[in-house]
Amino acid sequence: MAGAGLRCLAHLMEACCRNIGHLCLASNDLRAEDGDSIASILQTCNHLTHLDLAANQGLGDDGMKPIADALSHATDLRRLDLTTNHLHAPGAKTLSKGMANCPSLEWLSVVGNPLGDEGAHWMAAAVKNCKPIKELRMDWTMMSKIGVARLARASSPERNVVFGLKGAVLVTRRQQQQLSRAWRGRCVLEWK
Protein backbone atom coordinates (compact mmCIF):
# COMPACT_ATOMS: atom_id res chain seq x y z
CA MET A 1 0.00 0.00 0.00
CA ALA A 2 1.84 3.03 -1.21
CA GLY A 3 1.02 6.25 -2.98
CA ALA A 4 -2.72 6.71 -3.52
CA GLY A 5 -3.63 3.86 -1.16
CA LEU A 6 -1.70 5.38 1.71
CA ARG A 7 -3.15 8.84 1.03
CA CYS A 8 -6.64 7.32 1.17
CA LEU A 9 -5.79 5.62 4.49
CA ALA A 10 -4.51 8.94 5.86
CA HIS A 11 -7.87 10.58 5.02
CA LEU A 12 -9.82 7.72 6.60
CA MET A 13 -7.66 7.91 9.71
CA GLU A 14 -8.60 11.57 10.17
CA ALA A 15 -12.21 10.50 10.72
CA CYS A 16 -11.72 7.46 12.93
CA CYS A 17 -8.27 7.56 14.49
CA ARG A 18 -9.33 8.20 18.08
CA ASN A 19 -9.62 4.46 18.80
CA ILE A 20 -6.48 3.30 17.00
CA GLY A 21 -3.45 2.65 19.17
CA HIS A 22 -1.29 0.45 16.92
CA LEU A 23 -0.78 1.02 13.22
CA CYS A 24 1.26 -1.50 11.25
CA LEU A 25 2.41 -0.38 7.80
CA ALA A 26 5.35 -2.80 7.69
CA SER A 27 6.38 -4.29 4.34
CA ASN A 28 4.11 -2.05 2.26
CA ASP A 29 6.70 -0.88 -0.27
CA LEU A 30 6.43 2.69 1.00
CA ARG A 31 8.52 5.29 -0.80
CA ALA A 32 10.02 8.66 0.15
CA GLU A 33 6.96 10.53 -1.16
CA ASP A 34 4.78 8.52 1.25
CA GLY A 35 6.47 10.26 4.19
CA ASP A 36 3.96 13.12 3.87
CA SER A 37 0.99 10.75 4.27
CA ILE A 38 2.58 9.09 7.30
CA ALA A 39 3.22 12.55 8.77
CA SER A 40 -0.46 13.38 8.22
CA ILE A 41 -1.45 10.26 10.15
CA LEU A 42 0.87 11.23 13.03
CA GLN A 43 -0.55 14.75 13.11
CA THR A 44 -4.19 13.64 13.25
CA CYS A 45 -3.89 10.45 15.29
CA ASN A 46 -2.18 11.73 18.39
CA HIS A 47 -3.44 8.74 20.44
CA LEU A 48 -1.34 6.35 18.37
CA THR A 49 1.01 4.45 20.71
CA HIS A 50 2.82 2.14 18.24
CA LEU A 51 3.76 2.85 14.63
CA ASP A 52 5.40 0.02 12.70
CA LEU A 53 7.06 1.12 9.44
CA ALA A 54 9.54 -1.77 9.26
CA ALA A 55 10.77 -3.15 5.93
CA ASN A 56 9.88 -0.16 3.78
CA GLN A 57 13.26 0.37 2.15
CA GLY A 58 11.90 2.98 -0.23
CA LEU A 59 11.28 5.47 2.61
CA GLY A 60 14.96 6.30 3.06
CA ASP A 61 16.37 9.56 4.35
CA ASP A 62 14.02 11.72 2.25
CA GLY A 63 10.88 10.02 3.56
CA MET A 64 12.08 10.45 7.14
CA LYS A 65 12.00 14.28 7.00
CA PRO A 66 8.19 14.77 7.16
CA ILE A 67 7.81 11.86 9.59
CA ALA A 68 10.40 13.30 11.98
CA ASP A 69 8.79 16.75 11.73
CA ALA A 70 5.42 15.25 12.71
CA LEU A 71 6.72 13.44 15.81
CA SER A 72 5.91 16.48 17.97
CA HIS A 73 2.20 15.79 17.29
CA ALA A 74 2.49 12.13 18.31
CA THR A 75 2.02 12.85 22.00
CA ASP A 76 1.22 9.22 22.96
CA LEU A 77 3.67 7.44 20.62
CA ARG A 78 5.70 4.98 22.68
CA ARG A 79 7.08 2.59 20.02
CA LEU A 80 8.44 3.42 16.57
CA ASP A 81 9.80 0.67 14.33
CA LEU A 82 11.98 1.90 11.45
CA THR A 83 13.75 -1.42 10.86
CA THR A 84 15.28 -1.70 7.37
CA ASN A 85 14.03 1.60 5.95
CA HIS A 86 17.33 2.36 4.15
CA LEU A 87 18.21 5.19 6.52
CA HIS A 88 21.75 6.59 6.55
CA ALA A 89 23.45 9.21 8.75
CA PRO A 90 21.39 12.13 7.24
CA GLY A 91 18.16 10.27 8.09
CA ALA A 92 19.46 9.61 11.61
CA LYS A 93 20.17 13.33 11.99
CA THR A 94 16.63 14.22 10.90
CA LEU A 95 15.14 11.56 13.18
CA SER A 96 17.25 12.75 16.11
CA LYS A 97 15.90 16.28 15.79
CA GLY A 98 12.31 15.00 15.61
CA MET A 99 12.74 12.72 18.63
CA ALA A 100 13.64 15.71 20.80
CA ASN A 101 10.01 16.81 20.45
CA CYS A 102 8.37 13.40 20.93
CA PRO A 103 7.31 13.40 24.60
CA SER A 104 6.49 9.70 25.10
CA LEU A 105 8.80 7.68 22.84
CA GLU A 106 10.26 4.80 24.88
CA TRP A 107 11.34 2.29 22.22
CA LEU A 108 12.88 2.80 18.79
CA SER A 109 14.26 0.35 16.25
CA VAL A 110 16.58 1.39 13.44
CA VAL A 111 17.83 -2.19 12.97
CA GLY A 112 19.35 -2.99 9.60
CA ASN A 113 19.81 0.60 8.46
CA PRO A 114 23.37 1.48 7.31
CA LEU A 115 23.83 4.34 9.80
CA GLY A 116 27.52 3.79 10.58
CA ASP A 117 29.39 5.72 13.26
CA GLU A 118 28.03 9.09 12.10
CA GLY A 119 24.47 7.78 12.39
CA ALA A 120 25.35 6.43 15.85
CA HIS A 121 26.45 9.96 16.75
CA TRP A 122 23.00 11.29 15.82
CA MET A 123 21.22 8.45 17.62
CA ALA A 124 23.28 9.25 20.73
CA ALA A 125 22.08 12.86 20.46
CA ALA A 126 18.53 11.53 20.17
CA VAL A 127 18.95 9.52 23.38
CA LYS A 128 20.21 12.61 25.20
CA ASN A 129 17.33 14.77 23.95
CA CYS A 130 14.49 12.23 24.14
CA LYS A 131 14.30 11.64 27.88
CA PRO A 132 11.62 8.89 27.87
CA ILE A 133 13.67 6.55 25.60
CA LYS A 134 14.42 3.27 27.37
CA GLU A 135 15.49 1.03 24.50
CA LEU A 136 17.19 1.74 21.19
CA ARG A 137 17.64 -1.18 18.80
CA MET A 138 20.73 -0.49 16.66
CA ASP A 139 21.47 -4.06 15.55
CA TRP A 140 23.17 -4.46 12.17
CA THR A 141 23.71 -0.73 11.58
CA MET A 142 27.34 -0.90 10.41
CA MET A 143 28.97 0.88 13.34
CA SER A 144 32.33 0.30 14.99
CA LYS A 145 33.37 0.53 18.64
CA ILE A 146 33.51 4.32 18.16
CA GLY A 147 29.76 4.40 17.47
CA VAL A 148 29.07 2.06 20.40
CA ALA A 149 31.03 4.33 22.77
CA ARG A 150 29.08 7.36 21.52
CA LEU A 151 25.81 5.61 22.30
CA ALA A 152 26.95 4.48 25.74
CA ARG A 153 28.04 8.02 26.66
CA ALA A 154 24.54 9.27 25.84
CA SER A 155 22.97 7.29 28.66
CA SER A 156 23.29 7.88 32.38
CA PRO A 157 23.02 5.74 35.54
CA GLU A 158 19.57 7.20 36.23
CA ARG A 159 18.28 6.17 32.80
CA ASN A 160 20.22 2.95 32.07
CA VAL A 161 19.12 2.80 28.42
CA VAL A 162 19.23 -0.60 26.67
CA PHE A 163 21.08 -0.59 23.33
CA GLY A 164 20.66 -3.52 20.95
CA LEU A 165 23.99 -3.96 19.16
CA LYS A 166 23.97 -7.32 17.39
CA GLY A 167 26.16 -7.27 14.34
CA ALA A 168 28.15 -4.15 15.24
CA VAL A 169 30.89 -4.04 12.62
CA LEU A 170 34.54 -4.22 13.68
CA VAL A 171 33.75 -4.96 17.32
CA THR A 172 35.56 -8.10 18.47
CA ARG A 173 34.33 -10.32 21.31
CA ARG A 174 37.07 -8.90 23.55
CA GLN A 175 36.07 -5.31 22.70
CA GLN A 176 32.44 -6.21 23.44
CA GLN A 177 33.44 -7.39 26.91
CA GLN A 178 35.59 -4.30 27.52
CA LEU A 179 32.84 -1.93 26.40
CA SER A 180 30.20 -3.75 28.46
CA ARG A 181 32.37 -3.54 31.60
CA ALA A 182 33.28 0.10 31.01
CA TRP A 183 29.67 1.22 30.66
CA ARG A 184 28.03 -1.13 33.22
CA GLY A 185 25.63 0.78 35.42
CA ARG A 186 25.19 3.52 32.83
CA CYS A 187 23.54 1.49 30.07
CA VAL A 188 22.96 -2.08 28.92
CA LEU A 189 24.79 -3.18 25.77
CA GLU A 190 23.09 -6.24 24.23
CA TRP A 191 25.41 -8.07 21.83
CA LYS A 192 23.34 -11.25 21.28
N, C-alpha and C positions, 0 to 999 in steps of 0.2 A: 504494500500500500504506500505509494509515493505520489507526489505531485497532486493531481486533482483529488484523488481519494483522501489524502491526508488533509487537504484544505476543507473538504466536505466534513470530515471528522471534527476538525477544529471548530467549524460552525455549529455542528450538533452539540459539541461539548459546551459551548457557550450557554445553551438552553438547559442542559441537564447535568452539569458537572458537580453540583453540590454534593451528590451522593457517591462520587467516584473517589476512591482513595488510592487505588493502584492502577496505573496505566502501563500496559506492556506493548511497546512498539518494536520489540526485538526482531531482528531478521526480516525487515520489511523493505530492504533495498532503498532506504532513505538516502537522499542526496543533499548536497550543500544547500540548494534552494529550498529544501523542506525545513530548514532551520527556522524560517519565519513562521511556519504553521505550528511548529512545536513551541516556539516562543509565545504564540497566541494562546495555545492551550495553557501554558504556565501562567499567563497573565489573567486568564479568566477562571481557571480552576485552582484557586489558591488553597483549597482543602486537600489537594493531591499530596499524598505522603510518600509514594514510591513511583518513580518514573524509570522504566527500563527501556533504554535505547540501544542495547547491546547488539553487536553484529550488524551494524549499518555502516559499512566501510565507506560509503559514498558521502557521509556527513562531513568528515574531515575538519580541518581547521576553519574553513570558511563557514560551514554550517554551525560551528560552535559559537560564533559571534552573537547571533540573535538569541540563542539559547542562554548563554552566559548573562547577557543583558537582562533577560527576563527572570533570572533567579531571584531578584529582589521581590518579585511578586509572589513567589512560591513560599509563602510564610509557613506552611506546614510540611514542606518537603523534607523527609528524613533520609531517604535512600535515592541515589542517582547512579544508574548503571550505564557507563559509557565504554564498556568492554569492546574492544576491536572496532573502533570507529575511525581508524586511520588518523588519529591525532598526533601531532608532532609538538615540538617546543612552542611554536606560536599559538597553537590551540590550548596548550597548558597555561600559557600566559593569560590568554583571554578567560579561560575557565577560572583561574586563580582570582582574577579581578572580580568576576561574578560571584564567586563563593564568599567573598568578603561581605556581601550584602544578603546572603541566604541565612536567615536566622535560626533554622532548625536542622540543617543538614548534618547528619551524624555518620553516614556511611557513603563512600564514593568508590567506584571501581573504574580505573582506567587501564585495566589489564589488557595486555596485547597491543597496546599503542606504542609506536616507536618514539617515545619521549626523550630518551637518552638522559645524560646528566643535566643538560640545560632545562629539559622538561621537569626533572626532579627538583631543580632549583625553584621553578614556579610552583610546583606542588607543595614544596616546603613553605613557600610564602602563603599558599592557600591554607595550610594547616595553622600557621601563626594567626592568620586573619579570620578564619572561620572557627570560632571558639567551640561550637558544639561538636565538631568532628571527632569521632572516636575511632574510626577505622578507615584506612585508605589502602585499597588494593592496588598495588603497583607491580604485580607479577608480570614477567615477560615484557618489560618496557625498555630494554636495552640500556640499562644504566650500569655504571661501574661502582666501585666502593666510594668514589667521590660523591656520587648521587645519593647513595645510601647514607653517608655521613651528613649530607645536607638535610635529608629528611629527619634523621634522628635528632639533629640540633633544633629542629622546629618544634619538637614536643617538649614537655616539661614534666617533672615528677607529679604535679597535681593533675595533669591530664592523662599521661601514660597512653598515648595513642598507639594503636596497633597498625603496623605497616606490613602488608603482604608483599614479599619480595622473592617469590619463586622465580628462578630463571634470571636473576640479576647477572648481567654479563660481566666477565672478568673479576668475579668475586669467588676466590677459592674457598674451600671448606675451612681452612685455617683462618682466613680473613673473616668469614662468617662468624666463627667463634669469637675472634677478637672484637669485632664490631658489637656482637651481642653482649659480651661482657662489659665493654666500655659504656654502652648506653643502657644497661640494666637499671631499672628503677625510673627511667625517664621515658622509655617507650618499649614496645614489644616488637621485635623484628622476627617475622615468621618466614623461614627459609623453605619449609616443606609444605 
